[in-house]
Amino acid sequence: MNCYICGKDVEVIKLSDSEEIPCPDCSLYRISGTAIALFKRHNWRFNMELARRWIASQQGSGTVPLIDSSRAAILL
């Protein structure tokens, strides 16, 4: 599988309602199943710099940053 942000080949961890992406370039994040469906349906491409900055701003919160459908629309 590939990172949804940069396209790098990564070992995606499939969870019940999301995927965890351990990308060495973008950092660790999760993307919800709903966001994945929208991403594929609309052929979305994230703004790489914006998405990476958002993930970096969320680190240290004690949880893995989650890109849900609302956040995904903002990171385009």
N, CA, C and O of each residue as an XYZ file, in Angstrom:
304
protein
N       0.843     -1.175      0.000
C       0.000      0.000      0.000
C       0.893      1.245      0.000
O       2.098      1.176      0.245
N       0.263      2.368     -0.280
C       1.005      3.624     -0.338
C       0.481      4.616      0.691
O      -0.679      4.569      1.103
N       1.371      5.511      1.089
C       0.989      6.623      1.951
C      -0.009      7.485      1.180
O       0.198      7.777      0.002
N      -1.075      7.886      1.837
C      -2.097      8.720      1.184
C      -1.605     10.149      0.952
O      -2.195     10.893      0.169
N      -0.537     10.525      1.625
C      -0.030     11.895      1.510
C       1.066     12.007      0.456
O       0.975     12.849     -0.437
N       2.102     11.169      0.545
C       3.237     11.299     -0.371
C       3.318     10.194     -1.421
O       4.058     10.323     -2.396
N       2.569      9.116     -1.232
C       2.579      8.024     -2.205
C       3.662      6.985     -1.983
O       3.746      6.015     -2.736
N       4.493      7.170     -0.963
C       5.574      6.223     -0.674
C       5.005      4.862     -0.290
O       3.974      4.777      0.378
N       5.679      3.809     -0.712
C       5.268      2.452     -0.375
C       5.504      2.220      1.118
O       6.631      2.337      1.601
N       4.427      1.890      1.848
C       4.513      1.665      3.297
C       3.736      0.410      3.674
O       2.919     -0.089      2.899
N       4.000     -0.080      4.853
C       3.316     -1.252      5.402
C       2.105     -0.761      6.194
O       2.222     -0.464      7.382
N       0.953     -0.676      5.549
C      -0.265     -0.147      6.167
C      -0.819     -1.141      7.178
O      -0.855     -2.344      6.920
N      -1.250     -0.634      8.330
C      -1.879     -1.460      9.357
C      -3.382     -1.209      9.282
O      -3.848     -0.106      9.570
N      -4.132     -2.231      8.896
C      -5.583     -2.102      8.762
C      -6.236     -2.321     10.112
O      -6.027     -3.347     10.760
N      -7.026     -1.349     10.527
C      -7.788     -1.425     11.769
C      -9.260     -1.587     11.408
O      -9.613     -1.559     10.229
N     -10.112     -1.754     12.397
C     -11.528     -2.028     12.103
C     -12.212     -0.885     11.364
O     -13.047     -1.135     10.494
N     -11.880      0.359     11.687
C     -12.564      1.488     11.062
C     -11.607      2.519     10.470
O     -12.016      3.629     10.131
N     -10.332      2.147     10.348
C      -9.337      3.077      9.809
C      -8.093      2.306      9.375
O      -8.012      1.086      9.521
N      -7.141      3.039      8.845
C      -5.841      2.468      8.514
C      -4.778      3.312      9.201
O      -4.892      4.536      9.269
N      -3.744      2.651      9.709
C      -2.627      3.351     10.322
C      -1.472      3.329      9.328
O      -1.086      2.273      8.827
N      -0.932      4.505      9.053
C       0.097      4.652      8.043
C       1.406      5.069      8.710
O       1.536      6.211      9.152
N       2.384      4.151      8.790
C       3.675      4.500      9.389
C       4.661      4.976      8.317
O       5.611      4.267      7.982
N       4.436      6.155      7.794
C       5.265      6.672      6.708
C       6.530      7.318      7.281
O       6.438      8.182      8.153
N       7.705      6.910      6.803
C       8.942      7.506      7.323
C       9.102      8.978      6.934
O       9.828      9.715      7.601
N       8.435      9.409      5.868
C       8.553     10.803      5.422
C       7.469     11.709      6.006
O       7.733     12.868      6.326
N       6.259     11.187      6.145
C       5.125     12.002      6.624
C       4.855     11.821      8.104
O       4.162     12.641      8.707
N       5.381     10.778      8.695
C       5.200     10.414     10.095
C       3.991      9.491     10.245
O       3.271      9.242      9.278
N       3.776      8.997     11.429
C       2.685      8.072     11.714
C       1.358      8.818     11.796
O       1.252      9.831     12.487
N       0.348      8.316     11.089
C      -0.997      8.890     11.163
C      -2.014      7.807     10.855
O      -1.674      6.731     10.365
N      -3.277      8.116     11.155
C      -4.391      7.233     10.803
C      -5.319      7.983      9.867
O      -5.399      9.211      9.896
N      -6.017      7.226      9.036
C      -7.023      7.803      8.158
C      -8.287      6.954      8.290
O      -8.235      5.727      8.207
N      -9.408      7.615      8.495
C     -10.663      6.888      8.737
C     -11.153      6.211      7.459
O     -10.792      6.600      6.348
N     -11.977      5.195      7.647
C     -12.565      4.483      6.508
C     -13.398      5.405      5.634
O     -13.395      5.274      4.410
N     -14.113      6.340      6.256
C     -14.918      7.299      5.506
C     -14.028      8.206      4.664
O     -14.334      8.476      3.503
N     -12.932      8.674      5.244
C     -12.001      9.525      4.500
C     -11.366      8.751      3.353
O     -11.165      9.305      2.272
N     -11.048      7.478      3.572
C     -10.475      6.651      2.508
C     -11.467      6.511      1.358
O     -11.088      6.625      0.192
N     -12.739      6.261      1.683
C     -13.768      6.124      0.643
C     -13.890      7.413     -0.168
O     -13.957      7.365     -1.397
N     -13.919      8.561      0.505
C     -13.997      9.849     -0.201
C     -12.747     10.087     -1.036
O     -12.829     10.562     -2.168
N     -11.603      9.761     -0.479
C     -10.323      9.928     -1.144
C     -10.323      9.165     -2.477
O      -9.906      9.694     -3.508
N     -10.790      7.938     -2.436
C     -10.805      7.107     -3.648
C     -11.915      7.518     -4.612
O     -11.694      7.561     -5.822
N     -13.090      7.818     -4.099
C     -14.234      8.170     -4.944
C     -13.988      9.448     -5.741
O     -14.360      9.548     -6.910
N     -13.354     10.423     -5.086
C     -13.152     11.723     -5.721
C     -11.738     11.914     -6.281
O     -11.386     12.986     -6.773
N     -10.939     10.845     -6.191
C      -9.554     10.897     -6.676
C      -8.787     12.070     -6.046
O      -8.051     12.785     -6.725
N      -8.976     12.246     -4.745
C      -8.341     13.338     -4.020
C      -6.836     13.144     -3.934
O      -6.336     12.020     -3.966
N      -6.135     14.242     -3.827
C      -4.699     14.258     -3.541
C      -4.490     15.285     -2.430
O      -4.869     16.448     -2.561
N      -3.889     14.838     -1.354
C      -3.627     15.754     -0.254
C      -2.536     16.745     -0.629
O      -1.635     16.431     -1.407
N      -2.628     17.946     -0.065
C      -1.555     18.922     -0.154
C      -0.478     18.399      0.794
O      -0.650     18.437      2.012
N       0.622     17.916      0.241
C       1.616     17.221      1.037
C       2.173     18.098      2.160
O       2.271     17.644      3.300
N       2.529     19.312      1.864
C       3.108     20.195      2.878
C       2.094     20.507      3.985
O       2.435     20.472      5.168
N       0.866     20.807      3.608
C      -0.190     21.111      4.578
C      -0.479     19.904      5.468
O      -0.597     20.046      6.686
N      -0.593     18.717      4.867
C      -0.881     17.502      5.632
C       0.261     17.168      6.588
O       0.020     16.792      7.735
N       1.491     17.302      6.125
C       2.639     17.016      6.992
C       2.714     17.997      8.159
O       3.023     17.599      9.282
N       2.435     19.272      7.903
C       2.432     20.261      8.988
C       1.345     19.953     10.008
O       1.565     20.081     11.212
N       0.156     19.542      9.522
C      -0.932     19.224     10.447
C      -0.551     18.025     11.315
O      -0.760     18.053     12.528
N       0.001     16.977     10.714
C       0.419     15.799     11.482
C       1.456     16.206     12.527
O       1.358     15.799     13.685
N       2.442     16.999     12.134
C       3.480     17.445     13.072
C       2.871     18.233     14.231
O       3.322     18.112     15.370
N       1.851     19.034     13.944
C       1.218     19.841     15.001
C       0.433     18.980     15.987
O       0.186     19.404     17.116
N       0.042     17.785     15.577
C      -0.742     16.892     16.425
C       0.122     15.956     17.261
O      -0.364     15.354     18.219
N       1.389     15.830     16.911
C       2.271     14.932     17.646
C       2.504     15.459     19.049
O       2.552     16.668     19.275
N       2.645     14.550     19.974
C       2.824     14.927     21.369
C       1.514     14.985     22.134
O       1.503     15.254     23.335
N       0.400     14.732     21.435
C      -0.911     14.772     22.095
C      -1.234     13.456     22.798
O      -2.214     13.366     23.538
N      -0.409     12.443     22.565
C      -0.644     11.145     23.196
C      -1.455     10.185     22.343
O      -1.636      9.027     22.717
N      -1.951     10.656     21.190
C      -2.688      9.785     20.276
C      -2.114      9.944     18.871
O      -1.470     10.944     18.555
N      -2.359      8.953     18.049
C      -1.929      9.013     16.656
C      -2.869      9.971     15.922
O      -4.087      9.820     16.022
N      -2.335     10.951     15.187
C      -3.198     11.882     14.459
C      -4.140     11.132     13.506
O      -3.713     10.245     12.767
N      -5.423     11.504     13.536
C      -6.438     10.857     12.709
C      -6.968     11.837     11.672
O      -7.469     12.910     12.010
N      -6.850     11.456     10.417
C      -7.459     12.231      9.339
C      -8.841     11.643      9.100
O      -8.976     10.573      8.504
N      -9.870     12.350      9.569
C     -11.243     11.910      9.318
C     -11.749     12.625      8.062
O     -11.000     13.370      7.431
N     -12.995     12.405      7.704
C     -13.504     12.979      6.455
C     -13.503     14.505      6.475
O     -13.239     15.130      5.448
N     -13.791     15.107      7.609
C     -13.778     16.577      7.705
C     -12.360     17.119      7.577
O     -12.125     18.088      6.855
N     -11.422     16.502      8.270
C     -10.019     16.942      8.208
C      -9.470     16.708      6.811
O      -8.712     17.536      6.305
N      -9.833     15.604      6.176
C      -9.324     15.292      4.840
C      -9.683     16.404      3.855
O      -8.850     16.801      3.041
N     -10.902     16.902      3.922
C     -11.338     17.970      3.016
C     -10.519     19.235      3.217
O     -10.306     19.984      2.263
N     -10.060     19.489      4.425
C      -9.253     20.671      4.727
C      -7.819     20.513      4.218
O      -7.160     21.502      3.895
N      -7.345     19.289      4.148
C      -5.947     19.035      3.790
C      -5.718     18.841      2.288
O      -4.636     18.428      1.872
N      -6.714     19.133      1.493
C      -6.567     18.978      0.040
C      -5.768     20.106     -0.556
O      -5.547     20.135     -1.766
